[in-house]
Amino acid sequence: MTACGGRAEPIGRAAVEVDLWWVAHEDGVNLRRGRWPHLFFFPVVNKMAFLAPVSSSCLPKLYPQLSAHDAAVEAKSRVCLSNAYSLIRRTSICKVGFSSHLEKSELRTFKVSSSVTDVSTPEVPVKSSVVKGDSWSIHKFGGTCVGTAQRIQNVANIVMEDSSERKLVVVSAMSKVTDMMYDLIEKAQSRDDSYELALDAVFEKHKSTALDLLDGDELASFLSTLTLDINNLKAMLRAIYIAGHGTESFSAFVAGHGELWSAQLLSSVLRKGGIDCSWMDTRDVLIVTPAGSNQVDPDYEESEQRLDNWLLKNPSKVVVATGFIASTPQNIPTTLKRDGSDFSAAIMGALFRARQVTIWTDVDGVYSADPRKVSEAVILNTLSYQEAWEMSYFGANVLHPRTIIPVMQYDIPIVIRNIFNLSAPGTKICREPFTENEEEQKLETYVKGFATIDNLALVNVEGTGMAGVPGTASAIFGAVKDVGANVIMISQASSEHSVCFAVPEKEVKAVAKALEAKFRQALNAGRLSQVAVIPNCSILAAVGQKMASTPGVSATLFNALAKANINVRAIAQGCSEYNITVVVKREDCVRALRAVHSRFYLSKTSIAVGIIGPGLIGATLLNQLRDQAAVLKEKSKTDLRVMGIIGSKKMLLSDTGIDLFKWKELLKENGEKADMERFVHHVHGNHFIPNTVLVDCTSSTDVADHYHDWLHTGIHVITPNKKANSGPLDKYLKLRALQRQSFTHYFYEATVGAGLPIMHTLRDLLQTGDKIIRIEGIFSGTLSYIFNNFVDARAFSEVVMEAKTAGYTEPDPRDDLAGTDVARKVIILARECGLNLELSDIPVQSLVPDPLKETASVDDFMQQLPSFDSDIATKRQAAEDAGEVLRYVGVVDVKNQKGAVELRRYKKEHPFAQLSGSDNIIAFTTERYNKQPLIVRGPGAGAEVTAGGVFSDILRLASNLGAPSC
């Protein structure tokens, strides 16, 4: 149905007053007054055109250049323009004489809806002057990149700094504008008057941006075009408002204005900067064919021909093109759907045979996993086309899979760059990623990234009647197709007993119902046992080039899931070797993602550390970790993360690692009430670090009692706490048996010699087959200091006070002088040698006078101690008279299966007499070292050396991960 009224003039360079509208209705019913539901109204500026049937006498009057025959044809067919009938029927609207910035045709060209390329324009033969190839680089800037005036200027600067000979710049609409345009249509269709205010807001956004960027003729030209476009849009939206309906083509036409304005703004800014620049409405060039509800297929042959014609008319070396929008073969406005700007950039890259397509966005590149879920995700330097395709399909925020297709056939690389971080090199997507050193990147080369898809359900069709029956799978997926569901993945066992597949959860009810209807007879007959639905599922995909053919990759993946206690519900692996897909519970998805990512990217030597007891030794260890963590991570790939610190009253927890430069302040300000169970669960339960170690820096028996349970649950334990290894024999034997049976490590080097390698030396001797005869040593740094300084006429109590003041003793010096600490070390060494001794089996010579053992306070003890100086002074004098010195030693007599702690005398030539300060010394008499004992000597007390011994155990743990403990 068509109608005309008023007058129209041929379209020239300037806009002409138009009050003539033709309206076509798809059902072809003649227009009559009162049939408003079938009619689109098109107000012209501030008035409504009268509508009347088109007659043969009307058209020649309006367009004198039309022949009488043409006019008769037009009137008979009720079509406004002879070669635009299909357009009118699809869009339901046609306007003649609607002039705007889009119309640059010759006098005979008549535009439809101001947005459709004139198909009657004679094609210009392609000439050799059209330049394509490596001289062109393609840049695509998304809505965020052009969201403000400053950002548009930044884009212009990037374009101007690009040294490429020729550049095509594809731009999206300003941030949020496309959504605003679709919202306008929704409001108009809903007969919501606020669409006018919303359109005014769009106008103001672009006007203010132009005022910030442009001046002079460029500003005037843009504002004139913008004003005309807004007025025309108001008129069209008014028609939608009245009719309460708008076609898809009309929506595409309205929505595409954001890209038009962005392209004009940027091209004007570039011209202002002295760049010879043209702007391209890609609807004049890019032709696509609808291929489903949300897809289009480019017509490369037609598009390339139109591009050649466009380039001949516009020879500029810099072109700014609109993204997102295109035309159908019938010249109807359309879009490339969501993410269409990336797609159009890739298509243009292919049409130009460009050297490279750069996608500018707001991230540094493609991440190995979603950084919102995995804080440890890293930027990938390179991806193959297939890897990027797989990651995109499985939900990674990379590119839409279709974006990659156009450039693949010409091996044009796509580079993802961050416009807000120009120093970041980005991610390059190309045919085959280049690897500089294959030996260093074996596993990492094959596993590039991980992606997830949530809100899925598994459908399992199983039964003995399926095995070997042709057409069963076809029937299953035919039923799924009939309900329009999308199958995400498929898994089928070789026994053919069951077929399992994943579909979006919102579609699973319809799928299950369709399958039950399809196979009702088979279900009733028992050939199929069930159609089962497993809801609340997620897919985790591991993506990498040829990873499936690399031994150990799958094993590593599933081992990481097992360690994180993740149950795998289904598995799929394609022969293309680019991905391994597993289905897990939805609530396990993030944990699973973190677990597998850490296993491949953080390596086996990434350790979650929990520090128990941030006292003197614990605090010193934290400071040592702070100073060395970065060096270890860089040089030895050992990543130590302190995930928690717990004291007697407060604890500090972190999901990614505590900042060790300010842990004291954080513990004080953000510390929670201490809860050991919650602390352990947090440190071990992070699941994105593959290994956990708890470091007990206390002397607590209660903490030591937890070691067995921690080791049993896969937590490594390191400690200077002597209570576990010197406690009840049955507990000790049970602990060591568990340690030897598992791959969980228990290191306690600092329990005997602080930072000295006493336990390590003893273990090496035993493992190499040597037999220990005797171990004798000065094991207490405190008592070593006291007797090294108890010389000449100095009083014993004076030296004890000096040691206490220097911090060598425990707060109560009796804890050192009683010899219990030395006895615990003797028991630890004896048990290491295979002697099943209890602490009570070790005779200990206490240096605390009997009357002072029960003294209430430390001050009372220190005040009364001088009264007993004479007793020990007598012993010292007797030793000196014999040319000997006093030393407080512990002895393990392996041959006679006993031990002792006592004060002994040694000749001044003996190694034990040569000590100074707080040094420890241990002599190993063995079958190999019989005549001359093996001596280990060095500092044996103090927070620094003790913490250093613990740190050494942590590094030993890192080097031994994966090997059975000894």
Helices and strands as residue ranges (DSSP letters): E 22-23, G 36-38, E 43-44, E 47-48, H 58-62, H 68-77, H 85-91, E 93-94, E 136-141, H 149-161, E 166-171, H 177-189, H 195-213, H 216-243, H 248-255, H 257-272, E 277-280, G 282-284, E 288-290, E 296-298, H 300-313, E 318-322, E 325-327, E 333-335, H 340-352, E 356-361, E 382-384, H 385-393, H 401-408, E 414-418, E 427-430, H 442-446, E 449-462, G 464-466, H 472-482, E 489-492, E 498-504, G 505-507, H 508-518, H 520-525, E 530-543, G 547-549, H 553-563, E 570-573, E 579-585, G 586-588, H 589-601, E 606-612, H 616-635, E 639-646, E 650-653, H 663-670, E 672-673, H 676-684, E 691-696, H 701-704, H 707-712, E 716-718, H 723-726, H 729-741, E 746-747, H 750-753, H 758-767, E 772-778, H 781-789, H 796-805, H 814-817, H 820-832, G 839-841, G 850-852, H 858-864, G 865-868, H 869-881, E 884-893, E 898-907, G 911-914, E 919-926, E 934-939, H 943-960
